[in-house]
Amino acid sequence: MDGNARWARGHGLPVLAGHREGAKALKRTVRHAVKHGVAELTVYAFSTENWTRPEDEVDGLMAMFAELIESETPELDEEGVRMMFIGRREEVSDELREKMAWAEEATRANDRMKLFVAFNYGGRAEIVDAAARYEGGGEEEFAKLLYAPDMDDPDVLIRTSGELRVSNFLLWQTAYSELHFADVLWPDFDEEHLVAAIEDVAARERRYGAR
């Protein structure tokens, strides 16, 4: 999800206003994903590199995340969505960790769609953390040590705002994912953009390295 700050600047608003619009886009996208039968959705909410942003922006984001978890979890629960957070949880506040744990427990029994929220997440960090505990056994054993061992490898990675890079997101899991670049800022991402990504990938021939 990329383009919140640029959206805010383009509308003459503070950066946090862009992040709030991005949160609205996320809410829409989750509902649309459920509607179109998506089994798993992983969203990149906050990266391990995002701590280097201005302090007031980071503080605002942390407060907003806590607020959103509390307000959105009951609705997601009603929709049958299971929430799971991936990333280095020990580096966030006790309050936020408690809210994450509450949301996960409240939605644990749901099976309509899995929503993974990558928070304080980095693809390299995930691999390093898994490698520190790895004792051998091959790819399958290594994959069990990732943040969410039950996550399926994504069919498609969608990158918004016209940027053409993966930005340290799910580096292990997206080894054979299709890439779809949407030339729209994240706050403007809507159902038509999600459907376009799904249809784009459905039309491709996936060979996973074979001829």
MIDOSE-1310 file (N, C-alpha, C; in nm, 2 decimals, decimal comma, always signed):
residues 211
mdgn	+0,09/-0,12/+0,00/+0,00/+0,00/+0,00/+0,09/+0,12/+0,00; +0,10/+0,19/-0,11/+0,19/+0,30/-0,12/+0,12/+0,43/-0,18; +0,16/+0,54/-0,13/+0,11/+0,67/-0,19/+0,03/+0,76/-0,10; +0,02/+0,72/+0,03/-0,05/+0,80/+0,12/+0,00/+0,95/+0,13
arwa	+0,13/+0,96/+0,15/+0,19/+1,09/+0,17/+0,17/+1,18/+0,04; +0,19/+1,11/-0,08/+0,18/+1,19/-0,20/+0,03/+1,23/-0,22; -0,06/+1,14/-0,18/-0,20/+1,18/-0,19/-0,23/+1,30/-0,11; -0,18/+1,30/+0,02/-0,20/+1,41/+0,11/-0,14/+1,54/+0,05
rghg	-0,02/+1,53/+0,00/+0,04/+1,65/-0,06/-0,04/+1,71/-0,17; -0,09/+1,61/-0,26/-0,16/+1,66/-0,37/-0,29/+1,72/-0,34; -0,34/+1,69/-0,22/-0,47/+1,75/-0,17/-0,45/+1,86/-0,07; -0,32/+1,90/-0,05/-0,29/+2,01/+0,04/-0,32/+1,98/+0,19
lpvl	-0,30/+1,85/+0,22/-0,33/+1,80/+0,36/-0,21/+1,75/+0,43; -0,21/+1,74/+0,56/-0,10/+1,68/+0,63/-0,08/+1,53/+0,60; +0,04/+1,48/+0,62/+0,06/+1,34/+0,59/-0,03/+1,24/+0,66; -0,06/+1,27/+0,79/-0,15/+1,18/+0,86/-0,29/+1,17/+0,80
aghr	-0,33/+1,28/+0,74/-0,46/+1,28/+0,67/-0,46/+1,18/+0,55; -0,34/+1,17/+0,49/-0,32/+1,07/+0,38/-0,33/+0,93/+0,44; -0,27/+0,91/+0,55/-0,27/+0,78/+0,61/-0,41/+0,74/+0,65; -0,49/+0,83/+0,70/-0,63/+0,80/+0,73/-0,71/+0,77/+0,61
egak	-0,68/+0,83/+0,50/-0,75/+0,80/+0,38/-0,70/+0,66/+0,33; -0,58/+0,63/+0,35/-0,52/+0,50/+0,32/-0,59/+0,39/+0,41; -0,62/+0,42/+0,53/-0,69/+0,33/+0,62/-0,83/+0,30/+0,56; -0,90/+0,40/+0,51/-1,03/+0,38/+0,45/-1,02/+0,29/+0,32
alkr	-0,91/+0,31/+0,25/-0,89/+0,23/+0,13/-0,87/+0,08/+0,17; -0,80/+0,06/+0,28/-0,77/-0,07/+0,33/-0,91/-0,14/+0,37; -0,99/-0,06/+0,44/-1,12/-0,12/+0,48/-1,20/-0,16/+0,36; -1,20/-0,07/+0,26/-1,27/-0,11/+0,13/-1,22/-0,23/+0,07
tvrh	-1,09/-0,24/+0,06/-1,02/-0,35/-0,01/-1,05/-0,48/+0,06; -1,04/-0,48/+0,19/-1,07/-0,61/+0,27/-1,21/-0,65/+0,23; -1,31/-0,56/+0,24/-1,45/-0,60/+0,20/-1,46/-0,65/+0,06; -1,39/-0,58/-0,03/-1,40/-0,63/-0,17/-1,33/-0,76/-0,19
avkh	-1,22/-0,79/-0,12/-1,15/-0,91/-0,13/-1,24/-1,03/-0,08; -1,31/-1,00/+0,03/-1,41/-1,10/+0,08/-1,51/-1,13/-0,03; -1,57/-1,02/-0,08/-1,67/-1,03/-0,18/-1,63/-1,11/-0,30; -1,50/-1,10/-0,35/-1,46/-1,17/-0,47/-1,39/-1,30/-0,43
gvae	-1,40/-1,35/-0,31/-1,36/-1,49/-0,28/-1,21/-1,50/-0,26; -1,14/-1,39/-0,22/-1,00/-1,40/-0,19/-0,98/-1,48/-0,06; -0,90/-1,58/-0,06/-0,88/-1,66/+0,06/-0,79/-1,60/+0,16; -0,68/-1,54/+0,11/-0,59/-1,48/+0,20/-0,54/-1,34/+0,14
ltvy	-0,53/-1,24/+0,23/-0,49/-1,11/+0,19/-0,38/-1,06/+0,29; -0,27/-1,02/+0,24/-0,16/-0,97/+0,33/-0,14/-0,83/+0,30; -0,14/-0,74/+0,40/-0,12/-0,59/+0,37/+0,00/-0,55/+0,45; +0,08/-0,46/+0,38/+0,20/-0,41/+0,44/+0,17/-0,28/+0,51
afst	+0,15/-0,28/+0,64/+0,10/-0,17/+0,71/+0,22/-0,08/+0,76; +0,33/-0,14/+0,81/+0,44/-0,06/+0,87/+0,56/-0,15/+0,86; +0,66/-0,09/+0,79/+0,79/-0,17/+0,77/+0,89/-0,14/+0,88; +0,99/-0,23/+0,89/+1,10/-0,21/+0,98/+1,18/-0,08/+0,95
enwt	+1,17/-0,03/+0,83/+1,24/+0,09/+0,79/+1,16/+0,21/+0,82; +1,03/+0,20/+0,84/+0,94/+0,32/+0,86/+0,97/+0,39/+0,99; +1,04/+0,33/+1,08/+1,08/+0,40/+1,21/+1,16/+0,52/+1,18; +1,23/+0,53/+1,06/+1,31/+0,64/+1,03/+1,23/+0,77/+0,99
rped	+1,10/+0,75/+0,97/+1,02/+0,87/+0,94/+1,01/+0,97/+1,05; +0,97/+1,09/+1,02/+0,96/+1,19/+1,13/+0,88/+1,14/+1,25; +0,93/+1,18/+1,37/+0,87/+1,12/+1,50/+0,72/+1,15/+1,51; +0,68/+1,27/+1,47/+0,54/+1,30/+1,48/+0,45/+1,21/+1,39
evdg	+0,51/+1,17/+1,27/+0,44/+1,09/+1,18/+0,43/+0,95/+1,24; +0,54/+0,90/+1,29/+0,54/+0,76/+1,35/+0,44/+0,75/+1,47; +0,45/+0,85/+1,56/+0,36/+0,85/+1,67/+0,21/+0,86/+1,63; +0,18/+0,94/+1,52/+0,05/+0,94/+1,47/+0,00/+0,81/+1,41
lmam	+0,09/+0,74/+1,34/+0,06/+0,61/+1,29/+0,03/+0,51/+1,40; +0,12/+0,51/+1,50/+0,09/+0,41/+1,61/-0,04/+0,43/+1,67; -0,08/+0,56/+1,70/-0,21/+0,59/+1,76/-0,32/+0,55/+1,67; -0,30/+0,57/+1,54/-0,41/+0,54/+1,44/-0,42/+0,39/+1,43
fael	-0,31/+0,31/+1,43/-0,32/+0,17/+1,42/-0,39/+0,11/+1,54; -0,36/+0,16/+1,66/-0,43/+0,11/+1,78/-0,58/+0,14/+1,77; -0,61/+0,26/+1,73/-0,75/+0,30/+1,71/-0,82/+0,21/+1,61; -0,76/+0,18/+1,50/-0,82/+0,10/+1,39/-0,84/-0,04/+1,43
iese	-0,74/-0,10/+1,50/-0,76/-0,24/+1,55/-0,88/-0,25/+1,64; -0,90/-0,15/+1,73/-1,01/-0,16/+1,82/-1,14/-0,14/+1,75; -1,15/-0,05/+1,65/-1,27/-0,02/+1,59/-1,31/-0,11/+1,48; -1,21/-0,17/+1,41/-1,24/-0,26/+1,29/-1,25/-0,40/+1,33
tpel	-1,19/-0,45/+1,43/-1,20/-0,59/+1,46/-1,34/-0,65/+1,48; -1,43/-0,58/+1,55/-1,56/-0,64/+1,56/-1,63/-0,66/+1,42; -1,61/-0,56/+1,33/-1,67/-0,57/+1,20/-1,61/-0,68/+1,12; -1,48/-0,69/+1,13/-1,41/-0,80/+1,06/-1,45/-0,94/+1,11
deeg	-1,48/-0,94/+1,24/-1,52/-1,07/+1,30/-1,66/-1,10/+1,25; -1,75/-1,01/+1,23/-1,88/-1,03/+1,18/-1,87/-1,08/+1,03; -1,77/-1,03/+0,96/-1,76/-1,07/+0,82/-1,69/-1,21/+0,80; -1,65/-1,27/+0,91/-1,58/-1,40/+0,91/-1,43/-1,39/+0,87
vrmm	-1,37/-1,27/+0,90/-1,23/-1,25/+0,86/-1,15/-1,29/+0,99; -1,04/-1,36/+0,96/-0,95/-1,39/+1,07/-0,83/-1,30/+1,06; -0,79/-1,23/+1,16/-0,68/-1,14/+1,16/-0,56/-1,20/+1,22; -0,44/-1,18/+1,16/-0,31/-1,22/+1,21/-0,21/-1,12/+1,18
figr	-0,12/-1,09/+1,27/-0,02/-0,99/+1,26/+0,12/-1,06/+1,24; +0,20/-1,01/+1,15/+0,33/-1,07/+1,13/+0,43/-0,95/+1,13; +0,55/-0,98/+1,20/+0,65/-0,88/+1,21/+0,71/-0,89/+1,35; +0,80/-0,80/+1,38/+0,87/-0,80/+1,51/+0,79/-0,73/+1,61
reev	+0,71/-0,80/+1,68/+0,61/-0,74/+1,78/+0,68/-0,69/+1,90; +0,79/-0,74/+1,94/+0,86/-0,70/+2,06/+0,91/-0,55/+2,06; +0,91/-0,50/+1,94/+0,96/-0,36/+1,92/+0,85/-0,25/+1,92; +0,72/-0,30/+1,94/+0,61/-0,20/+1,95/+0,57/-0,19/+2,09
sdel	+0,48/-0,10/+2,12/+0,44/-0,07/+2,26/+0,36/-0,19/+2,31; +0,36/-0,19/+2,45/+0,28/-0,30/+2,51/+0,13/-0,28/+2,48; +0,08/-0,16/+2,47/-0,06/-0,14/+2,44/-0,09/-0,19/+2,30; -0,01/-0,17/+2,20/-0,04/-0,21/+2,07/-0,03/-0,37/+2,06
rekm	+0,07/-0,42/+2,13/+0,08/-0,57/+2,13/-0,04/-0,63/+2,19; -0,09/-0,57/+2,29/-0,21/-0,63/+2,36/-0,33/-0,62/+2,26; -0,34/-0,51/+2,19/-0,46/-0,50/+2,09/-0,44/-0,60/+1,98; -0,32/-0,62/+1,93/-0,30/-0,72/+1,83/-0,34/-0,86/+1,88
awae	-0,30/-0,90/+2,00/-0,33/-1,03/+2,06/-0,48/-1,04/+2,08; -0,54/-0,93/+2,12/-0,69/-0,93/+2,13/-0,76/-0,96/+2,00; -0,72/-0,89/+1,90/-0,78/-0,90/+1,76/-0,76/-1,04/+1,71; -0,64/-1,10/+1,73/-0,62/-1,23/+1,68/-0,70/-1,33/+1,75
eatr	-0,72/-1,32/+1,89/-0,80/-1,41/+1,96/-0,95/-1,40/+1,93; -0,99/-1,27/+1,91/-1,13/-1,25/+1,88/-1,18/-1,31/+1,75; -1,08/-1,32/+1,65/-1,12/-1,36/+1,52/-1,07/-1,50/+1,49; -1,01/-1,57/+1,59/-0,94/-1,69/+1,56/-1,02/-1,80/+1,49
andr	-1,15/-1,81/+1,53/-1,23/-1,91/+1,47/-1,29/-1,89/+1,33; -1,26/-1,77/+1,28/-1,32/-1,73/+1,15/-1,24/-1,80/+1,03; -1,31/-1,83/+0,93/-1,25/-1,90/+0,82/-1,29/-1,85/+0,68; -1,36/-1,74/+0,67/-1,40/-1,69/+0,54/-1,28/-1,63/+0,46
mklf	-1,20/-1,56/+0,53/-1,07/-1,50/+0,47/-0,97/-1,48/+0,58; -0,85/-1,50/+0,55/-0,74/-1,47/+0,64/-0,68/-1,33/+0,60; -0,67/-1,25/+0,70/-0,61/-1,11/+0,68/-0,48/-1,11/+0,76; -0,37/-1,11/+0,69/-0,24/-1,09/+0,76/-0,20/-0,95/+0,75
vafn	-0,17/-0,89/+0,86/-0,12/-0,75/+0,87/+0,03/-0,75/+0,90; +0,11/-0,70/+0,80/+0,25/-0,70/+0,82/+0,28/-0,57/+0,89; +0,32/-0,58/+1,02/+0,34/-0,46/+1,10/+0,48/-0,47/+1,17; +0,56/-0,36/+1,16/+0,70/-0,37/+1,19/+0,76/-0,49/+1,13
yggr	+0,73/-0,50/+1,00/+0,77/-0,62/+0,92/+0,88/-0,58/+0,81; +0,97/-0,67/+0,79/+1,06/-0,66/+0,68/+1,09/-0,80/+0,63; +1,09/-0,82/+0,50/+1,12/-0,95/+0,44/+1,26/-1,01/+0,48; +1,36/-0,92/+0,48/+1,49/-0,97/+0,53/+1,49/-1,00/+0,67
aeiv	+1,43/-0,92/+0,75/+1,42/-0,94/+0,90/+1,35/-1,08/+0,93; +1,25/-1,11/+0,85/+1,18/-1,24/+0,87/+1,27/-1,35/+0,84; +1,35/-1,34/+0,73/+1,44/-1,45/+0,70/+1,55/-1,46/+0,80; +1,60/-1,35/+0,85/+1,71/-1,35/+0,95/+1,66/-1,41/+1,08
daaa	+1,54/-1,38/+1,12/+1,48/-1,43/+1,24/+1,46/-1,58/+1,23; +1,41/-1,63/+1,11/+1,39/-1,77/+1,09/+1,53/-1,84/+1,09; +1,63/-1,78/+1,02/+1,76/-1,85/+1,01/+1,82/-1,86/+1,15; +1,80/-1,77/+1,24/+1,86/-1,78/+1,37/+1,81/-1,91/+1,45
ryeg	+1,69/-1,96/+1,41/+1,64/-2,08/+1,48/+1,64/-2,20/+1,39; +1,69/-2,19/+1,27/+1,70/-2,30/+1,18/+1,81/-2,40/+1,21; +1,77/-2,53/+1,22/+1,86/-2,63/+1,25/+1,88/-2,73/+1,14; +1,83/-2,70/+1,02/+1,85/-2,79/+0,90/+1,71/-2,85/+0,87
ggee	+1,72/-2,92/+0,75/+1,60/-3,00/+0,71/+1,54/-2,95/+0,58; +1,59/-2,85/+0,52/+1,54/-2,81/+0,39/+1,44/-2,70/+0,39; +1,39/-2,66/+0,28/+1,29/-2,55/+0,26/+1,17/-2,56/+0,35; +1,11/-2,68/+0,35/+0,99/-2,70/+0,43/+1,01/-2,67/+0,58
efak	+1,12/-2,72/+0,63/+1,15/-2,70/+0,77/+1,18/-2,55/+0,80; +1,25/-2,49/+0,70/+1,28/-2,34/+0,72/+1,15/-2,26/+0,72; +1,06/-2,30/+0,62/+0,93/-2,22/+0,61/+0,85/-2,23/+0,74; +0,86/-2,33/+0,81/+0,79/-2,35/+0,94/+0,83/-2,24/+1,04
llya	+0,95/-2,18/+1,02/+1,00/-2,09/+1,12/+0,97/-1,94/+1,08; +0,90/-1,92/+0,97/+0,86/-1,79/+0,93/+0,75/-1,73/+1,02; +0,72/-1,61/+1,01/+0,63/-1,55/+1,10/+0,49/-1,61/+1,10; +0,45/-1,65/+0,98/+0,31/-1,71/+0,96/+0,33/-1,84/+0,88
pdmd	+0,37/-1,95/+0,94/+0,39/-2,07/+0,87/+0,27/-2,12/+0,79; +0,15/-2,08/+0,83/+0,03/-2,13/+0,76/-0,01/-2,04/+0,65; +0,07/-1,94/+0,62/+0,04/-1,85/+0,51/+0,07/-1,92/+0,38; -0,02/-1,92/+0,28/+0,01/-1,97/+0,15/+0,09/-1,87/+0,07
dpdv	+0,17/-1,92/-0,02/+0,25/-1,83/-0,11/+0,15/-1,75/-0,19; +0,16/-1,62/-0,19/+0,06/-1,53/-0,26/+0,06/-1,56/-0,41; -0,05/-1,56/-0,47/-0,07/-1,57/-0,62/-0,02/-1,44/-0,69; -0,05/-1,33/-0,62/-0,01/-1,20/-0,68/+0,03/-1,10/-0,58
lirt	+0,13/-1,02/-0,61/+0,17/-0,91/-0,53/+0,13/-0,78/-0,60; +0,05/-0,70/-0,53/+0,00/-0,58/-0,59/+0,07/-0,46/-0,53; +0,13/-0,38/-0,62/+0,21/-0,26/-0,57/+0,14/-0,14/-0,63; +0,10/-0,05/-0,54/+0,03/+0,07/-0,59/+0,12/+0,19/-0,61
sgel	+0,07/+0,30/-0,66/+0,13/+0,43/-0,68/+0,23/+0,44/-0,79; +0,24/+0,33/-0,87/+0,33/+0,34/-0,99/+0,47/+0,30/-0,96; +0,50/+0,27/-0,83/+0,64/+0,22/-0,80/+0,66/+0,08/-0,85; +0,78/+0,06/-0,90/+0,81/-0,07/-0,96/+0,92/-0,15/-0,88
rvsn	+0,88/-0,18/-0,76/+0,97/-0,26/-0,67/+0,89/-0,33/-0,56; +0,95/-0,43/-0,50/+0,88/-0,50/-0,40/+0,90/-0,45/-0,25; +1,00/-0,37/-0,23/+1,03/-0,30/-0,11/+1,03/-0,39/+0,02; +1,10/-0,50/+0,01/+1,13/-0,58/+0,12/+1,00/-0,65/+0,18
fllw	+0,91/-0,69/+0,09/+0,78/-0,74/+0,13/+0,77/-0,89/+0,09; +0,76/-0,98/+0,19/+0,74/-1,12/+0,17/+0,84/-1,18/+0,07; +0,96/-1,15/+0,10/+1,07/-1,20/+0,00/+1,07/-1,35/-0,02; +1,05/-1,42/+0,09/+1,05/-1,57/+0,08/+0,92/-1,62/+0,01
qtay	+0,81/-1,56/+0,05/+0,68/-1,62/+0,00/+0,65/-1,58/-0,14; +0,70/-1,47/-0,19/+0,67/-1,42/-0,33/+0,77/-1,47/-0,43; +0,84/-1,57/-0,41/+0,94/-1,62/-0,50/+0,88/-1,64/-0,64; +0,76/-1,69/-0,64/+0,69/-1,72/-0,77/+0,56/-1,65/-0,79
selh	+0,54/-1,54/-0,71/+0,42/-1,47/-0,72/+0,42/-1,38/-0,85; +0,30/-1,36/-0,91/+0,29/-1,27/-1,02/+0,29/-1,12/-0,96; +0,35/-1,03/-1,03/+0,36/-0,89/-0,99/+0,26/-0,81/-1,07; +0,18/-0,72/-1,00/+0,09/-0,64/-1,07/+0,11/-0,50/-1,01
fadv	+0,14/-0,40/-1,10/+0,17/-0,27/-1,06/+0,05/-0,18/-1,10; -0,01/-0,12/-1,00/-0,13/-0,03/-1,02/-0,08/+0,11/-1,01; -0,11/+0,19/-1,12/-0,06/+0,33/-1,13/-0,17/+0,42/-1,06; -0,19/+0,39/-0,93/-0,29/+0,47/-0,86/-0,24/+0,48/-0,71
lwpd	-0,25/+0,60/-0,65/-0,21/+0,61/-0,51/-0,31/+0,53/-0,42; -0,25/+0,47/-0,32/-0,32/+0,38/-0,24/-0,46/+0,44/-0,19; -0,47/+0,56/-0,14/-0,60/+0,61/-0,10/-0,71/+0,60/-0,20; -0,67/+0,60/-0,33/-0,77/+0,60/-0,44/-0,79/+0,45/-0,49
fdee	-0,72/+0,36/-0,43/-0,74/+0,22/-0,47/-0,88/+0,17/-0,44; -0,95/+0,11/-0,54/-1,09/+0,07/-0,51/-1,11/-0,07/-0,58; -1,24/-0,11/-0,58/-1,28/-0,24/-0,62/-1,23/-0,27/-0,76; -1,24/-0,17/-0,85/-1,21/-0,19/-0,99/-1,06/-0,22/-1,00
hlva	-0,97/-0,16/-0,92/-0,83/-0,19/-0,92/-0,80/-0,33/-0,87; -0,87/-0,37/-0,77/-0,85/-0,51/-0,72/-0,89/-0,61/-0,82; -1,01/-0,59/-0,88/-1,06/-0,68/-0,99/-0,96/-0,69/-1,11; -0,91/-0,57/-1,14/-0,81/-0,57/-1,25/-0,69/-0,65/-1,22
aied	-0,64/-0,65/-1,10/-0,52/-0,73/-1,06/-0,56/-0,88/-1,07; -0,67/-0,91/-1,02/-0,72/-1,05/-1,02/-0,73/-1,10/-1,16; -0,79/-1,02/-1,25/-0,81/-1,07/-1,39/-0,68/-1,07/-1,46; -0,59/-0,98/-1,43/-0,46/-0,97/-1,50/-0,38/-1,10/-1,47
vaar	-0,38/-1,14/-1,35/-0,31/-1,27/-1,31/-0,38/-1,39/-1,36; -0,51/-1,39/-1,36/-0,58/-1,51/-1,41/-0,56/-1,53/-1,55; -0,52/-1,43/-1,63/-0,50/-1,44/-1,77/-0,35/-1,49/-1,80; -0,27/-1,49/-1,70/-0,13/-1,53/-1,73/-0,11/-1,68/-1,71
erry	-0,01/-1,73/-1,78/+0,03/-1,87/-1,77/+0,14/-1,88/-1,67; +0,12/-1,95/-1,56/+0,22/-1,96/-1,45/+0,29/-2,09/-1,46; +0,42/-2,08/-1,47/+0,50/-2,20/-1,50/+0,59/-2,24/-1,38; +0,61/-2,15/-1,28/+0,69/-2,18/-1,17/+0,83/-2,23/-1,20
gar	+0,89/-2,18/-1,30/+1,03/-2,22/-1,34/+1,03/-2,32/-1,45; +0,92/-2,39/-1,48/+0,92/-2,49/-1,58/+0,90/-2,43/-1,72; +0,91/-2,51/-1,82/+0,89/-2,45/-1,96/+0,74/-2,47/-2,00
